[in-house]
Amino acid sequence: MNTMLFSPYTIRGLTLKNRIVMSPMCMYSCDTKDGAVRTWHKIHYPTRAVGQVGLIIVEATGVTPQGRISERDLGIWSDDHIAGLRELVGLVKEHGAAIGIQLAHAGRKSEVPGEIIAPSAIPFNESSRTPKEMTKADIEETVQAFQNGARRAKEAGFDVIEIHAAHGYLINEFLSPLSNRRQDEYGGSPENRYRFLGEVIDAVREVWDGPLFVRISASDYHPDGLTAKDYVPYAKRMKEQGVDLVDVSSGAVVPAAIDAYPGYQVPFAELIRREADIPTGAVGLITSGWQAEEILHNGRADLVFLARELLRNPYWPYAAARELGVKIEAPVQYERGWRF
Ligand SMILES: Cc1cc2nc3c(=O)[nH]c(=O)nc-3n(C[C@H](O)[C@H](O)[C@H](O)COP(=O)(O)O)c2cc1C
């Protein structure tokens, strides 16, 4: 049978062998606390490449030390990080997958000791620190840090860059009126709240001509927050700026109860794809081959991102192929186990 899940997908000149993406997942495994790639990363990511994932997106990687979620995050704030990342890229590519990296700044959700920064001096919840409201100089520096990160990602050989604008981290904090109360040109109207992301995209695009994804939180799950409809004009703007795909997640800008069920974020990806006419990625409780195929075949998204299922089973693509009755290439070493 001809499935979409196992058909190649080309985006800005990069051809993925299938439409299965490993969603970025923090491993909190830099025990040296310097952002450097460790043995864990060199085993964890290539294992999913052996498992036949088409595109692997490396976890949220800090563009500044203070922009990490924790001290154990990966980093890309120094040229010293390039060699380790290049080795990781080589290992993943050697085993047949494409590889991307998620460039991130945690903003007010950073748990790294010291000062934390955000668009406004509002803490995430009662138990979190109050961030410093960013000055114009802080904004400029942070945009520059994203650009430097992109340049280093290119030097390390990544195929894809994803900008993390979701889950209540710094860029999302600018976008949402719940966390952005600024009075200047970076706050207030929807256009002003987009300005920071717009500047980050332009800065990254100056040094990066490969596929560019942006991950968003399409719903704040709050009556005064953003909804997927609010993201349609934003996604149109992203497309004009040269973004190739919007990776549609949701939530976490403020504490909120989320009713999560299989495919709960897919309608957001579908709406943005249709209304903004831009490729989207669907993510969230996607666990079976037929579920993934339905999303693609009904034109609800262009790529499916899997997170926890790929922690449980790094060989999920093989299991999904079997479910859909598709024969996929197996690593020669595993052929006797993968034959059916
Ligand atoms: C251990 C873990 C770490 C995660 N880290 C990140 C991250 O670094 N960046 C990100 O955008 N999402 C992160 N997420 C969210 C996942 O990428 C994904 O969007 C979410 O888990 C829903 O997909 P799933 O139901 O397939 O797990 C993480 C999730 C898990 C379980």
PDBQT file of the ligand as one rigid body, heavy atoms in Angstrom, charges set to zero:
ROOT
HETATM    1  C1  LIG A 401      10.778  14.335  28.347  1.00  0.00    +0.000 C 
HETATM    2  C2  LIG A 401      10.156  15.425  27.497  1.00  0.00    +0.000 A 
HETATM    3  C3  LIG A 401      10.902  16.542  27.164  1.00  0.00    +0.000 A 
HETATM    4  C4  LIG A 401      10.360  17.533  26.320  1.00  0.00    +0.000 A 
HETATM    5  N1  LIG A 401      11.155  18.579  25.922  1.00  0.00    +0.000 NA
HETATM    6  C5  LIG A 401      10.707  19.418  24.962  1.00  0.00    +0.000 A 
HETATM    7  C6  LIG A 401      11.573  20.354  24.344  1.00  0.00    +0.000 A 
HETATM    8  O1  LIG A 401      12.779  20.395  24.604  1.00  0.00    +0.000 OA
HETATM    9  N2  LIG A 401      11.045  21.206  23.414  1.00  0.00    +0.000 N 
HETATM   10  C7  LIG A 401       9.724  21.146  23.055  1.00  0.00    +0.000 A 
HETATM   11  O2  LIG A 401       9.298  21.933  22.213  1.00  0.00    +0.000 OA
HETATM   12  N3  LIG A 401       8.898  20.239  23.585  1.00  0.00    +0.000 NA
HETATM   13  C8  LIG A 401       9.354  19.363  24.513  1.00  0.00    +0.000 A 
HETATM   14  N4  LIG A 401       8.533  18.385  24.985  1.00  0.00    +0.000 N 
HETATM   15  C9  LIG A 401       7.189  18.233  24.394  1.00  0.00    +0.000 C 
HETATM   16  C10 LIG A 401       7.205  17.210  23.263  1.00  0.00    +0.000 C 
HETATM   17  O3  LIG A 401       8.056  17.612  22.210  1.00  0.00    +0.000 OA
HETATM   18  C11 LIG A 401       5.780  16.966  22.701  1.00  0.00    +0.000 C 
HETATM   19  O4  LIG A 401       5.318  18.158  22.128  1.00  0.00    +0.000 OA
HETATM   20  C12 LIG A 401       4.805  16.502  23.780  1.00  0.00    +0.000 C 
HETATM   21  O5  LIG A 401       5.399  15.515  24.620  1.00  0.00    +0.000 OA
HETATM   22  C13 LIG A 401       3.532  15.907  23.144  1.00  0.00    +0.000 C 
HETATM   23  O6  LIG A 401       3.832  14.839  22.281  1.00  0.00    +0.000 OA
HETATM   24  P1  LIG A 401       3.680  13.288  22.739  1.00  0.00    +0.000 P 
HETATM   25  O7  LIG A 401       2.253  13.116  23.184  1.00  0.00    +0.000 OA
HETATM   26  O8  LIG A 401       4.010  12.506  21.500  1.00  0.00    +0.000 OA
HETATM   27  O9  LIG A 401       4.628  13.025  23.868  1.00  0.00    +0.000 OA
HETATM   28  C14 LIG A 401       9.033  17.408  25.853  1.00  0.00    +0.000 A 
HETATM   29  C15 LIG A 401       8.281  16.290  26.241  1.00  0.00    +0.000 A 
HETATM   30  C16 LIG A 401       8.827  15.299  27.022  1.00  0.00    +0.000 A 
HETATM   31  C17 LIG A 401       7.988  14.094  27.363  1.00  0.00    +0.000 C 
ENDROOT
TORSDOF 0
